[in-house]
Amino acid sequence: MSHPPAAVWKALTDPALHARWWAAGDIKPVVGHRFTLDMGTFGSQPCEVTAVEDERLLAYRFAEGTLDTTITWTLHPQGEGTLLVLTHAGFDLDSPMGRQAYAGMGKGWPHVLDRLDAALAETA
């Protein structure tokens, strides 16, 4: 991304910005913080922040009690921009719901990341 880590971090951790590119929810970069993300037709998904390194790493449990996956955002400064690495792990591929979510999110994440880049461009 052509945006500096501070801007990317803000988009990942500021509830108003987060709602613009992905889902509404009271996300905060505080380990132990519990929040929900409004996933539209998929409902409100409970989450809990598990790891924070300011402007470097944000990880949280996603869809606790159903998918029980972990989303990790890792930011690496790269020149004037940021290499953003997204890892969405922990899918139970032995369950129909886990397989469906894995397939759907695998196709959906590129669009979400495009919206993140567009939201950052608008706020730059």
Secondary structure as UniProt FT lines:
FT   HELIX           5..13
FT   HELIX           15..21
FT   TURN            31..32
FT   STRAND          34..38
FT   HELIX           40..42
FT   STRAND          44..53
FT   TURN            54..56
FT   STRAND          57..62
FT   TURN            64..67
FT   STRAND          69..78
FT   TURN            79..80
FT   STRAND          81..89
FT   TURN            93..94
FT   HELIX           96..123
//
